[in-house]
Every structure is written in C-alpha cells, then in structure tokens.
Amino acid sequence: MSDYSFSLFPNDSFLDFRLFQCGWEQCEPLHSFGPFVRNHFLFHYVISGKGSLQANDERGVTRHYRLGPDQGFMIFPGQVNTYCADEAQPWKYVWLEFDGLRVADYLEAAGLGPAQPIYRPQSGGGKEVCDQMLYIADHASAPPLHLVGHLCLFLDELVQSSSTRRERQSGPLRDFYIQEAVTFIQQNYHRSITVEEIADVCKLNRSYFSKLFKEVIGCTPQEFLIRLRLTRAAEQMRMTGDPIGDIARRCGYPNQLHFSQAFRKRYGLPPREWRKENKPVKKS
C-alpha cells in the first residue's frame, strides 16, 4: 500500500495565485495515474526514485519523458497526461495543484510549457523548490493567505532555479503600462470592453499594446479578461446563492448560453454542475 499525504484547500478569493490541493506519495512499483486532463496547473517534484510521463504538446503529439530524483514535471490545463512509477525504483514525489491570473507568466519565465514540461534545476537549485512544496503540504491547515505566500515563494524558486529559465526584458515604463491595463480591466470587466479601449487607456497602439501585454502577462488582453470574468463568476457561484444568470450578467456575460460555453471550456463542467461540486465546506 502506498504511503501518502493529501490535502484540499478552501477556494478563497485570490485572483493572481490560488491553491487547490497538495500532497506527497511514496508510490508502489508501476503505480500510475491517467490518462487524465486537469483544469488547473499541477506540478510534481521527484524526491527519490524514478518514473515516466506521457503528455501531449500544443499540437496534440504525445511525448514521453523519463524522470529521476530532483527533477519535476508540470501538467498544464487541458493537457492529456499519464504518469507511472518505475517498476524497480518507484518514485516518491510531492505535488501542488494551483492556478491564477499570473501563473502562466511565471511558468513561461521558468521555460516550462506543454512542449517542455520537465523541470531540471541548475546545480543544487531544486532543494528550495522541494522545501517550499513540502512546507505547504505539511501546513495545509494554515491560513490561506499564509499558504498563498508560500506558493509565491515556490514559483519564485521555480523560476530562479530552472535550467530553462528565460531572461525577460522589463522596465518601469513598460510595467506601468501593463499595470494600468490590468487595473482598468479589473475595474471594468463587468461591462463590454474592447482591446482598443484598453490600449487607449494606456495611450498605446493596439497591436503594440497586445504584444506588450502578452510578453508581460503571458496571455492576450482578451484571454486575461475572459479568465478574470470566469474567476469572479466561479467565486460568486461558490460563495452566494444568486441565480447563475444574474452572476453571468454581473461578470460581463449578458448571454447566459455564451457564459455557459466559456465556463465549461475553462473549468471542464457546466456552471450548475461545477457549483454543486464546489460548495464551501462548513466549519464546525
């Protein structure tokens, strides 16, 4: 029987970074999971032993990877994957499942993507990544803000230690433009806004603004807007008893059918089913 620890987190209202579950497991020989598709980002760090990963890239081509101690693998939302422990030296790993508006930006900076999901640290750099993951797994009952802080530290260590890290150009003026855009979107996501309108707020050409936004945030302005709307809608569905149609309108979707289609694409379930499965746990 496998030796493991597993914890789920309360889904509090953090937009940039959110934790969903964590744990660690000493697997039995040939213990496998999948094929499966995740709705969020899922990272495993191999503490000891060996195993393998099969995952499709952006083109749907299945790639095969072998992993050993002090390596890790990232599973991306919508990516079909299967992973399996070695028969002779089954792995022990720790994992975190997380999401958020800024997560893709950090993973891109670490050089991780569906076509390159394997984390290989620079010399001696993986220990801090593992330590942050184990800390979260061992303190799962800590206040949510405390755990999100350690999630940020984990992501920082992941970027800084990654052997595929990408140096990204930045500067005060560029950061100012993007912060202005993000603030405008957060204040106006409930109404119909266009990329042209957001670019105009920043006093930038639309095409240049879109390119700049994707470089800094990791997705297009339209994708960021959709993600924000659906995140806010999910929070309201979970924390209130308001009709889904009313929530959809408050989050920028006057057409409930369009909302349902977008929500299912993002979360993998229709809004009503997702709401039933994500009711807040009442504390005694």
ChimeraX commands (.cxc) that place a marker at each C-alpha (Angstrom):
marker #1 position 0.00,0.00,0.00 radius 0.5
marker #1 position 1.28,3.47,-0.93 radius 0.5
marker #1 position 2.42,5.91,1.76 radius 0.5
marker #1 position 0.95,9.32,1.06 radius 0.5
marker #1 position -0.47,12.61,2.34 radius 0.5
marker #1 position -3.19,14.62,0.60 radius 0.5
marker #1 position -4.95,17.93,1.35 radius 0.5
marker #1 position -7.58,20.10,-0.32 radius 0.5
marker #1 position -7.68,23.87,0.18 radius 0.5
marker #1 position -10.62,26.22,0.72 radius 0.5
marker #1 position -11.04,28.16,-2.51 radius 0.5
marker #1 position -10.62,31.68,-1.15 radius 0.5
marker #1 position -10.81,34.81,-3.29 radius 0.5
marker #1 position -7.25,35.15,-4.56 radius 0.5
marker #1 position -7.10,36.01,-8.26 radius 0.5
marker #1 position -3.38,36.08,-9.05 radius 0.5
marker #1 position -2.46,32.83,-7.27 radius 0.5
marker #1 position -4.75,30.09,-5.97 radius 0.5
marker #1 position -4.08,26.72,-4.35 radius 0.5
marker #1 position -6.37,23.75,-4.93 radius 0.5
marker #1 position -4.64,20.69,-3.46 radius 0.5
marker #1 position -1.28,19.33,-2.40 radius 0.5
marker #1 position 0.29,16.13,-1.13 radius 0.5
marker #1 position 3.14,13.67,-1.34 radius 0.5
marker #1 position 3.28,9.96,-2.05 radius 0.5
marker #1 position 5.72,7.09,-1.97 radius 0.5
marker #1 position 4.35,5.09,-4.88 radius 0.5
marker #1 position 4.16,1.35,-5.33 radius 0.5
marker #1 position 6.01,-0.16,-8.35 radius 0.5
marker #1 position 4.23,0.69,-11.62 radius 0.5
marker #1 position 1.63,2.81,-9.79 radius 0.5
marker #1 position 0.12,5.04,-12.49 radius 0.5
marker #1 position -2.38,7.85,-12.88 radius 0.5
marker #1 position -4.20,8.72,-16.08 radius 0.5
marker #1 position -4.86,9.29,-18.84 radius 0.5
marker #1 position -6.40,12.39,-17.32 radius 0.5
marker #1 position -6.97,16.09,-18.07 radius 0.5
marker #1 position -6.60,18.77,-15.41 radius 0.5
marker #1 position -8.44,22.08,-15.16 radius 0.5
marker #1 position -5.51,23.71,-13.33 radius 0.5
marker #1 position -1.71,23.57,-13.23 radius 0.5
marker #1 position -0.26,20.55,-11.44 radius 0.5
marker #1 position 3.44,20.27,-10.58 radius 0.5
marker #1 position 5.23,17.18,-9.25 radius 0.5
marker #1 position 8.74,17.22,-7.80 radius 0.5
marker #1 position 10.53,13.85,-7.67 radius 0.5
marker #1 position 12.15,13.39,-4.24 radius 0.5
marker #1 position 13.55,9.91,-4.91 radius 0.5
marker #1 position 13.14,7.01,-7.30 radius 0.5
marker #1 position 12.18,7.09,-10.95 radius 0.5
marker #1 position 9.14,7.26,-13.18 radius 0.5
marker #1 position 7.80,8.32,-16.56 radius 0.5
marker #1 position 5.42,10.90,-18.01 radius 0.5
marker #1 position 3.36,10.85,-21.20 radius 0.5
marker #1 position 1.81,14.18,-22.17 radius 0.5
marker #1 position 0.57,15.82,-25.35 radius 0.5
marker #1 position 2.04,19.11,-26.61 radius 0.5
marker #1 position 0.19,22.06,-28.19 radius 0.5
marker #1 position -0.20,20.12,-31.45 radius 0.5
marker #1 position -1.62,17.06,-29.70 radius 0.5
marker #1 position 1.53,14.99,-30.23 radius 0.5
marker #1 position 2.21,12.62,-27.32 radius 0.5
marker #1 position 5.70,12.97,-25.85 radius 0.5
marker #1 position 7.44,10.55,-23.47 radius 0.5
marker #1 position 9.77,11.54,-20.64 radius 0.5
marker #1 position 11.83,9.66,-18.03 radius 0.5
marker #1 position 12.44,11.38,-14.70 radius 0.5
marker #1 position 14.60,10.82,-11.66 radius 0.5
marker #1 position 15.39,12.49,-8.33 radius 0.5
marker #1 position 15.46,16.30,-8.16 radius 0.5
marker #1 position 13.51,16.72,-11.37 radius 0.5
marker #1 position 9.89,17.75,-11.79 radius 0.5
marker #1 position 7.09,17.82,-14.32 radius 0.5
marker #1 position 4.33,20.34,-14.96 radius 0.5
marker #1 position 0.90,19.31,-16.18 radius 0.5
marker #1 position -1.00,22.10,-17.92 radius 0.5
marker #1 position -4.77,22.72,-18.05 radius 0.5
marker #1 position -6.36,20.71,-20.85 radius 0.5
marker #1 position -3.25,18.56,-21.38 radius 0.5
marker #1 position -3.84,14.79,-21.65 radius 0.5
marker #1 position -1.31,13.08,-19.41 radius 0.5
marker #1 position -0.35,9.77,-17.80 radius 0.5
marker #1 position 2.45,9.23,-15.30 radius 0.5
marker #1 position 3.79,5.99,-13.88 radius 0.5
marker #1 position 6.25,4.89,-11.21 radius 0.5
marker #1 position 9.26,2.80,-12.18 radius 0.5
marker #1 position 8.99,-0.94,-11.52 radius 0.5
marker #1 position 12.39,-1.32,-9.83 radius 0.5
marker #1 position 12.77,2.13,-8.22 radius 0.5
marker #1 position 9.27,3.64,-7.79 radius 0.5
marker #1 position 9.32,7.34,-7.18 radius 0.5
marker #1 position 8.34,9.42,-4.20 radius 0.5
marker #1 position 7.04,12.85,-5.15 radius 0.5
marker #1 position 5.35,15.93,-3.74 radius 0.5
marker #1 position 2.76,17.84,-5.74 radius 0.5
marker #1 position 0.89,21.15,-5.85 radius 0.5
marker #1 position -2.21,21.98,-7.90 radius 0.5
marker #1 position -2.68,25.71,-8.41 radius 0.5
marker #1 position -3.91,28.39,-10.77 radius 0.5
marker #1 position -4.30,32.16,-11.04 radius 0.5
marker #1 position -4.13,35.07,-13.43 radius 0.5
marker #1 position -0.34,35.45,-13.18 radius 0.5
marker #1 position 0.71,31.79,-13.01 radius 0.5
marker #1 position 1.25,31.33,-16.77 radius 0.5
marker #1 position 3.59,34.32,-16.75 radius 0.5
marker #1 position 5.85,32.71,-14.11 radius 0.5
marker #1 position 5.85,29.31,-15.80 radius 0.5
marker #1 position 6.84,30.92,-19.09 radius 0.5
marker #1 position 9.69,32.67,-17.29 radius 0.5
marker #1 position 10.80,29.26,-15.97 radius 0.5
marker #1 position 10.84,27.96,-19.55 radius 0.5
marker #1 position 8.02,25.49,-18.93 radius 0.5
marker #1 position 5.22,24.79,-21.39 radius 0.5
marker #1 position 3.21,21.89,-22.88 radius 0.5
marker #1 position 6.09,21.14,-25.26 radius 0.5
marker #1 position 8.67,21.40,-22.46 radius 0.5
marker #1 position 7.01,20.29,-19.17 radius 0.5
marker #1 position 10.16,18.94,-17.46 radius 0.5
marker #1 position 11.82,20.97,-14.71 radius 0.5
marker #1 position 15.56,20.41,-14.42 radius 0.5
marker #1 position 17.20,22.63,-11.80 radius 0.5
marker #1 position 20.52,24.33,-12.09 radius 0.5
marker #1 position 23.20,22.78,-9.89 radius 0.5
marker #1 position 21.79,22.42,-6.37 radius 0.5
marker #1 position 18.78,24.59,-7.18 radius 0.5
marker #1 position 15.96,22.14,-6.66 radius 0.5
marker #1 position 16.13,21.89,-2.88 radius 0.5
marker #1 position 14.38,25.20,-2.25 radius 0.5
marker #1 position 11.58,24.25,-4.67 radius 0.5
marker #1 position 11.06,20.95,-2.86 radius 0.5
marker #1 position 11.25,22.62,0.57 radius 0.5
marker #1 position 8.50,25.12,-0.30 radius 0.5
marker #1 position 6.26,22.34,-1.63 radius 0.5
marker #1 position 6.77,20.17,1.43 radius 0.5
marker #1 position 6.14,23.17,3.69 radius 0.5
marker #1 position 2.76,23.76,2.05 radius 0.5
marker #1 position 1.90,20.04,2.23 radius 0.5
marker #1 position 2.87,19.90,5.92 radius 0.5
marker #1 position 0.98,23.11,6.84 radius 0.5
marker #1 position -2.21,22.63,4.82 radius 0.5
marker #1 position -4.35,23.90,7.71 radius 0.5
marker #1 position -2.51,27.25,7.89 radius 0.5
marker #1 position -4.42,30.45,6.93 radius 0.5
marker #1 position -4.99,30.73,3.16 radius 0.5
marker #1 position -3.02,33.97,2.84 radius 0.5
marker #1 position -0.03,32.31,4.52 radius 0.5
marker #1 position -0.16,29.39,2.08 radius 0.5
marker #1 position -0.57,31.64,-0.96 radius 0.5
marker #1 position 2.55,33.48,0.23 radius 0.5
marker #1 position 4.48,30.21,0.16 radius 0.5
marker #1 position 3.01,29.40,-3.26 radius 0.5
marker #1 position 4.55,32.68,-4.47 radius 0.5
marker #1 position 7.88,31.69,-2.91 radius 0.5
marker #1 position 7.65,28.30,-4.63 radius 0.5
marker #1 position 7.04,29.93,-8.02 radius 0.5
marker #1 position 9.92,32.33,-7.48 radius 0.5
marker #1 position 12.26,29.45,-6.61 radius 0.5
marker #1 position 10.98,27.51,-9.64 radius 0.5
marker #1 position 11.86,30.41,-11.97 radius 0.5
marker #1 position 15.20,31.26,-10.35 radius 0.5
marker #1 position 16.48,27.66,-10.27 radius 0.5
marker #1 position 15.17,26.39,-13.62 radius 0.5
marker #1 position 17.85,25.41,-16.13 radius 0.5
marker #1 position 15.44,26.56,-18.88 radius 0.5
marker #1 position 14.83,29.94,-17.29 radius 0.5
marker #1 position 14.17,32.75,-19.75 radius 0.5
marker #1 position 15.54,36.23,-19.17 radius 0.5
marker #1 position 12.76,38.71,-19.71 radius 0.5
marker #1 position 13.24,42.36,-20.52 radius 0.5
marker #1 position 11.31,44.78,-18.38 radius 0.5
marker #1 position 11.37,48.36,-17.27 radius 0.5
marker #1 position 9.45,50.89,-15.18 radius 0.5
marker #1 position 7.55,52.39,-18.13 radius 0.5
marker #1 position 6.55,49.03,-19.56 radius 0.5
marker #1 position 5.42,47.78,-16.17 radius 0.5
marker #1 position 3.44,50.99,-15.67 radius 0.5
marker #1 position 1.53,50.47,-18.94 radius 0.5
marker #1 position 0.61,46.90,-18.09 radius 0.5
marker #1 position -0.40,47.74,-14.53 radius 0.5
marker #1 position -2.66,50.49,-15.89 radius 0.5
marker #1 position -4.23,47.96,-18.26 radius 0.5
marker #1 position -4.73,45.30,-15.57 radius 0.5
marker #1 position -6.29,47.84,-13.19 radius 0.5
marker #1 position -8.65,49.07,-15.92 radius 0.5
marker #1 position -9.73,45.50,-16.74 radius 0.5
marker #1 position -10.29,44.66,-13.06 radius 0.5
marker #1 position -12.47,47.75,-12.64 radius 0.5
marker #1 position -14.47,47.28,-15.86 radius 0.5
marker #1 position -14.65,43.52,-16.54 radius 0.5
marker #1 position -18.39,43.54,-15.82 radius 0.5
marker #1 position -19.18,45.60,-18.93 radius 0.5
marker #1 position -18.42,45.25,-22.63 radius 0.5
marker #1 position -14.86,46.49,-23.16 radius 0.5
marker #1 position -12.56,46.04,-26.14 radius 0.5
marker #1 position -8.83,45.66,-26.56 radius 0.5
marker #1 position -8.86,49.01,-28.39 radius 0.5
marker #1 position -10.42,50.67,-25.35 radius 0.5
marker #1 position -7.83,49.16,-23.01 radius 0.5
marker #1 position -4.97,50.19,-25.32 radius 0.5
marker #1 position -6.40,53.71,-25.49 radius 0.5
marker #1 position -6.30,53.96,-21.68 radius 0.5
marker #1 position -2.58,53.21,-21.90 radius 0.5
marker #1 position -2.17,55.63,-24.85 radius 0.5
marker #1 position -0.66,52.83,-26.95 radius 0.5
marker #1 position -1.22,51.46,-30.44 radius 0.5
marker #1 position -3.50,48.38,-30.27 radius 0.5
marker #1 position -1.09,45.92,-31.91 radius 0.5
marker #1 position 1.89,47.12,-29.88 radius 0.5
marker #1 position -0.15,47.03,-26.68 radius 0.5
marker #1 position -1.36,43.47,-27.35 radius 0.5
marker #1 position 2.21,42.30,-28.00 radius 0.5
marker #1 position 3.48,44.03,-24.85 radius 0.5
marker #1 position 0.65,42.66,-22.71 radius 0.5
marker #1 position 1.26,39.07,-23.81 radius 0.5
marker #1 position 5.01,39.38,-23.19 radius 0.5
marker #1 position 4.46,40.60,-19.63 radius 0.5
marker #1 position 1.31,38.72,-18.54 radius 0.5
marker #1 position 1.67,35.55,-20.63 radius 0.5
marker #1 position -1.69,35.75,-22.40 radius 0.5
marker #1 position -3.57,38.19,-24.64 radius 0.5
marker #1 position -5.67,41.01,-23.13 radius 0.5
marker #1 position -8.83,39.22,-24.30 radius 0.5
marker #1 position -7.75,35.95,-22.66 radius 0.5
marker #1 position -6.95,37.81,-19.44 radius 0.5
marker #1 position -10.39,39.46,-19.49 radius 0.5
marker #1 position -12.16,36.13,-20.04 radius 0.5
marker #1 position -10.14,34.46,-17.30 radius 0.5
marker #1 position -10.92,37.27,-14.86 radius 0.5
marker #1 position -14.64,37.20,-15.65 radius 0.5
marker #1 position -14.87,33.43,-15.19 radius 0.5
marker #1 position -12.80,33.51,-12.00 radius 0.5
marker #1 position -15.10,36.14,-10.48 radius 0.5
marker #1 position -18.15,34.21,-11.64 radius 0.5
marker #1 position -16.85,30.98,-10.07 radius 0.5
marker #1 position -16.25,32.80,-6.77 radius 0.5
marker #1 position -19.79,34.20,-6.74 radius 0.5
marker #1 position -21.34,30.84,-7.64 radius 0.5
marker #1 position -19.46,29.21,-4.82 radius 0.5
marker #1 position -20.00,31.83,-2.14 radius 0.5
marker #1 position -23.55,33.06,-2.91 radius 0.5
marker #1 position -26.89,31.54,-3.74 radius 0.5
marker #1 position -27.60,34.04,-6.53 radius 0.5
marker #1 position -29.05,32.72,-9.81 radius 0.5
marker #1 position -26.39,31.83,-12.35 radius 0.5
marker #1 position -27.95,34.15,-14.93 radius 0.5
marker #1 position -27.59,37.12,-12.58 radius 0.5
marker #1 position -23.96,36.21,-11.82 radius 0.5
marker #1 position -23.21,35.85,-15.54 radius 0.5
marker #1 position -24.57,39.34,-16.24 radius 0.5
marker #1 position -22.60,40.86,-13.35 radius 0.5
marker #1 position -19.44,39.30,-14.77 radius 0.5
marker #1 position -19.84,40.62,-18.30 radius 0.5
marker #1 position -21.93,37.87,-19.90 radius 0.5
marker #1 position -25.44,39.17,-20.77 radius 0.5
marker #1 position -25.98,35.97,-22.79 radius 0.5
marker #1 position -26.16,33.01,-20.39 radius 0.5
marker #1 position -25.51,30.48,-23.18 radius 0.5
marker #1 position -22.22,32.20,-24.07 radius 0.5
marker #1 position -21.33,32.23,-20.39 radius 0.5
marker #1 position -22.05,28.51,-20.01 radius 0.5
marker #1 position -19.93,27.67,-23.06 radius 0.5
marker #1 position -16.99,29.78,-21.84 radius 0.5
marker #1 position -17.27,28.45,-18.28 radius 0.5
marker #1 position -17.31,24.82,-19.40 radius 0.5
marker #1 position -14.28,25.38,-21.63 radius 0.5
marker #1 position -12.36,26.87,-18.68 radius 0.5
marker #1 position -13.48,24.60,-15.81 radius 0.5
marker #1 position -14.49,21.40,-17.60 radius 0.5
marker #1 position -18.06,21.38,-16.23 radius 0.5
marker #1 position -21.29,23.30,-16.90 radius 0.5
marker #1 position -21.88,26.07,-14.32 radius 0.5
marker #1 position -24.62,24.22,-12.42 radius 0.5
marker #1 position -22.61,21.02,-12.07 radius 0.5
marker #1 position -19.49,22.94,-11.04 radius 0.5
marker #1 position -21.50,24.78,-8.40 radius 0.5
marker #1 position -22.77,21.51,-6.89 radius 0.5
marker #1 position -19.24,20.08,-6.68 radius 0.5
marker #1 position -17.68,23.24,-5.22 radius 0.5
marker #1 position -19.95,24.22,-2.35 radius 0.5
marker #1 position -17.96,25.72,0.54 radius 0.5
marker #1 position -17.25,23.37,3.41 radius 0.5
marker #1 position -18.98,24.49,6.59 radius 0.5
marker #1 position -16.62,24.74,9.53 radius 0.5
marker #1 position -17.83,23.32,12.85 radius 0.5
marker link #1:1,2 radius 0.2
marker link #1:2,3 radius 0.2
marker link #1:3,4 radius 0.2
marker link #1:4,5 radius 0.2
marker link #1:5,6 radius 0.2
marker link #1:6,7 radius 0.2
marker link #1:7,8 radius 0.2
marker link #1:8,9 radius 0.2
marker link #1:9,10 radius 0.2
marker link #1:10,11 radius 0.2
marker link #1:11,12 radius 0.2
marker link #1:12,13 radius 0.2
marker link #1:13,14 radius 0.2
marker link #1:14,15 radius 0.2
marker link #1:15,16 radius 0.2
marker link #1:16,17 radius 0.2
marker link #1:17,18 radius 0.2
marker link #1:18,19 radius 0.2
marker link #1:19,20 radius 0.2
marker link #1:20,21 radius 0.2
marker link #1:21,22 radius 0.2
marker link #1:22,23 radius 0.2
marker link #1:23,24 radius 0.2
marker link #1:24,25 radius 0.2
marker link #1:25,26 radius 0.2
marker link #1:26,27 radius 0.2
marker link #1:27,28 radius 0.2
marker link #1:28,29 radius 0.2
marker link #1:29,30 radius 0.2
marker link #1:30,31 radius 0.2
marker link #1:31,32 radius 0.2
marker link #1:32,33 radius 0.2
marker link #1:33,34 radius 0.2
marker link #1:34,35 radius 0.2
marker link #1:35,36 radius 0.2
marker link #1:36,37 radius 0.2
marker link #1:37,38 radius 0.2
marker link #1:38,39 radius 0.2
marker link #1:39,40 radius 0.2
marker link #1:40,41 radius 0.2
marker link #1:41,42 radius 0.2
marker link #1:42,43 radius 0.2
marker link #1:43,44 radius 0.2
marker link #1:44,45 radius 0.2
marker link #1:45,46 radius 0.2
marker link #1:46,47 radius 0.2
marker link #1:47,48 radius 0.2
marker link #1:48,49 radius 0.2
marker link #1:49,50 radius 0.2
marker link #1:50,51 radius 0.2
marker link #1:51,52 radius 0.2
marker link #1:52,53 radius 0.2
marker link #1:53,54 radius 0.2
marker link #1:54,55 radius 0.2
marker link #1:55,56 radius 0.2
marker link #1:56,57 radius 0.2
marker link #1:57,58 radius 0.2
marker link #1:58,59 radius 0.2
marker link #1:59,60 radius 0.2
marker link #1:60,61 radius 0.2
marker link #1:61,62 radius 0.2
marker link #1:62,63 radius 0.2
marker link #1:63,64 radius 0.2
marker link #1:64,65 radius 0.2
marker link #1:65,66 radius 0.2
marker link #1:66,67 radius 0.2
marker link #1:67,68 radius 0.2
marker link #1:68,69 radius 0.2
marker link #1:69,70 radius 0.2
marker link #1:70,71 radius 0.2
marker link #1:71,72 radius 0.2
marker link #1:72,73 radius 0.2
marker link #1:73,74 radius 0.2
marker link #1:74,75 radius 0.2
marker link #1:75,76 radius 0.2
marker link #1:76,77 radius 0.2
marker link #1:77,78 radius 0.2
marker link #1:78,79 radius 0.2
marker link #1:79,80 radius 0.2
marker link #1:80,81 radius 0.2
marker link #1:81,82 radius 0.2
marker link #1:82,83 radius 0.2
marker link #1:83,84 radius 0.2
marker link #1:84,85 radius 0.2
marker link #1:85,86 radius 0.2
marker link #1:86,87 radius 0.2
marker link #1:87,88 radius 0.2
marker link #1:88,89 radius 0.2
marker link #1:89,90 radius 0.2
marker link #1:90,91 radius 0.2
marker link #1:91,92 radius 0.2
marker link #1:92,93 radius 0.2
marker link #1:93,94 radius 0.2
marker link #1:94,95 radius 0.2
marker link #1:95,96 radius 0.2
marker link #1:96,97 radius 0.2
marker link #1:97,98 radius 0.2
marker link #1:98,99 radius 0.2
marker link #1:99,100 radius 0.2
marker link #1:100,101 radius 0.2
marker link #1:101,102 radius 0.2
marker link #1:102,103 radius 0.2
marker link #1:103,104 radius 0.2
marker link #1:104,105 radius 0.2
marker link #1:105,106 radius 0.2
marker link #1:106,107 radius 0.2
marker link #1:107,108 radius 0.2
marker link #1:108,109 radius 0.2
marker link #1:109,110 radius 0.2
marker link #1:110,111 radius 0.2
marker link #1:111,112 radius 0.2
marker link #1:112,113 radius 0.2
marker link #1:113,114 radius 0.2
marker link #1:114,115 radius 0.2
marker link #1:115,116 radius 0.2
marker link #1:116,117 radius 0.2
marker link #1:117,118 radius 0.2
marker link #1:118,119 radius 0.2
marker link #1:119,120 radius 0.2
marker link #1:120,121 radius 0.2
marker link #1:121,122 radius 0.2
marker link #1:122,123 radius 0.2
marker link #1:123,124 radius 0.2
marker link #1:124,125 radius 0.2
marker link #1:125,126 radius 0.2
marker link #1:126,127 radius 0.2
marker link #1:127,128 radius 0.2
marker link #1:128,129 radius 0.2
marker link #1:129,130 radius 0.2
marker link #1:130,131 radius 0.2
marker link #1:131,132 radius 0.2
marker link #1:132,133 radius 0.2
marker link #1:133,134 radius 0.2
marker link #1:134,135 radius 0.2
marker link #1:135,136 radius 0.2
marker link #1:136,137 radius 0.2
marker link #1:137,138 radius 0.2
marker link #1:138,139 radius 0.2
marker link #1:139,140 radius 0.2
marker link #1:140,141 radius 0.2
marker link #1:141,142 radius 0.2
marker link #1:142,143 radius 0.2
marker link #1:143,144 radius 0.2
marker link #1:144,145 radius 0.2
marker link #1:145,146 radius 0.2
marker link #1:146,147 radius 0.2
marker link #1:147,148 radius 0.2
marker link #1:148,149 radius 0.2
marker link #1:149,150 radius 0.2
marker link #1:150,151 radius 0.2
marker link #1:151,152 radius 0.2
marker link #1:152,153 radius 0.2
marker link #1:153,154 radius 0.2
marker link #1:154,155 radius 0.2
marker link #1:155,156 radius 0.2
marker link #1:156,157 radius 0.2
marker link #1:157,158 radius 0.2
marker link #1:158,159 radius 0.2
marker link #1:159,160 radius 0.2
marker link #1:160,161 radius 0.2
marker link #1:161,162 radius 0.2
marker link #1:162,163 radius 0.2
marker link #1:163,164 radius 0.2
marker link #1:164,165 radius 0.2
marker link #1:165,166 radius 0.2
marker link #1:166,167 radius 0.2
marker link #1:167,168 radius 0.2
marker link #1:168,169 radius 0.2
marker link #1:169,170 radius 0.2
marker link #1:170,171 radius 0.2
marker link #1:171,172 radius 0.2
marker link #1:172,173 radius 0.2
marker link #1:173,174 radius 0.2
marker link #1:174,175 radius 0.2
marker link #1:175,176 radius 0.2
marker link #1:176,177 radius 0.2
marker link #1:177,178 radius 0.2
marker link #1:178,179 radius 0.2
marker link #1:179,180 radius 0.2
marker link #1:180,181 radius 0.2
marker link #1:181,182 radius 0.2
marker link #1:182,183 radius 0.2
marker link #1:183,184 radius 0.2
marker link #1:184,185 radius 0.2
marker link #1:185,186 radius 0.2
marker link #1:186,187 radius 0.2
marker link #1:187,188 radius 0.2
marker link #1:188,189 radius 0.2
marker link #1:189,190 radius 0.2
marker link #1:190,191 radius 0.2
marker link #1:191,192 radius 0.2
marker link #1:192,193 radius 0.2
marker link #1:193,194 radius 0.2
marker link #1:194,195 radius 0.2
marker link #1:195,196 radius 0.2
marker link #1:196,197 radius 0.2
marker link #1:197,198 radius 0.2
marker link #1:198,199 radius 0.2
marker link #1:199,200 radius 0.2
marker link #1:200,201 radius 0.2
marker link #1:201,202 radius 0.2
marker link #1:202,203 radius 0.2
marker link #1:203,204 radius 0.2
marker link #1:204,205 radius 0.2
marker link #1:205,206 radius 0.2
marker link #1:206,207 radius 0.2
marker link #1:207,208 radius 0.2
marker link #1:208,209 radius 0.2
marker link #1:209,210 radius 0.2
marker link #1:210,211 radius 0.2
marker link #1:211,212 radius 0.2
marker link #1:212,213 radius 0.2
marker link #1:213,214 radius 0.2
marker link #1:214,215 radius 0.2
marker link #1:215,216 radius 0.2
marker link #1:216,217 radius 0.2
marker link #1:217,218 radius 0.2
marker link #1:218,219 radius 0.2
marker link #1:219,220 radius 0.2
marker link #1:220,221 radius 0.2
marker link #1:221,222 radius 0.2
marker link #1:222,223 radius 0.2
marker link #1:223,224 radius 0.2
marker link #1:224,225 radius 0.2
marker link #1:225,226 radius 0.2
marker link #1:226,227 radius 0.2
marker link #1:227,228 radius 0.2
marker link #1:228,229 radius 0.2
marker link #1:229,230 radius 0.2
marker link #1:230,231 radius 0.2
marker link #1:231,232 radius 0.2
marker link #1:232,233 radius 0.2
marker link #1:233,234 radius 0.2
marker link #1:234,235 radius 0.2
marker link #1:235,236 radius 0.2
marker link #1:236,237 radius 0.2
marker link #1:237,238 radius 0.2
marker link #1:238,239 radius 0.2
marker link #1:239,240 radius 0.2
marker link #1:240,241 radius 0.2
marker link #1:241,242 radius 0.2
marker link #1:242,243 radius 0.2
marker link #1:243,244 radius 0.2
marker link #1:244,245 radius 0.2
marker link #1:245,246 radius 0.2
marker link #1:246,247 radius 0.2
marker link #1:247,248 radius 0.2
marker link #1:248,249 radius 0.2
marker link #1:249,250 radius 0.2
marker link #1:250,251 radius 0.2
marker link #1:251,252 radius 0.2
marker link #1:252,253 radius 0.2
marker link #1:253,254 radius 0.2
marker link #1:254,255 radius 0.2
marker link #1:255,256 radius 0.2
marker link #1:256,257 radius 0.2
marker link #1:257,258 radius 0.2
marker link #1:258,259 radius 0.2
marker link #1:259,260 radius 0.2
marker link #1:260,261 radius 0.2
marker link #1:261,262 radius 0.2
marker link #1:262,263 radius 0.2
marker link #1:263,264 radius 0.2
marker link #1:264,265 radius 0.2
marker link #1:265,266 radius 0.2
marker link #1:266,267 radius 0.2
marker link #1:267,268 radius 0.2
marker link #1:268,269 radius 0.2
marker link #1:269,270 radius 0.2
marker link #1:270,271 radius 0.2
marker link #1:271,272 radius 0.2
marker link #1:272,273 radius 0.2
marker link #1:273,274 radius 0.2
marker link #1:274,275 radius 0.2
marker link #1:275,276 radius 0.2
marker link #1:276,277 radius 0.2
marker link #1:277,278 radius 0.2
marker link #1:278,279 radius 0.2
marker link #1:279,280 radius 0.2
marker link #1:280,281 radius 0.2
marker link #1:281,282 radius 0.2
marker link #1:282,283 radius 0.2
marker link #1:283,284 radius 0.2
view
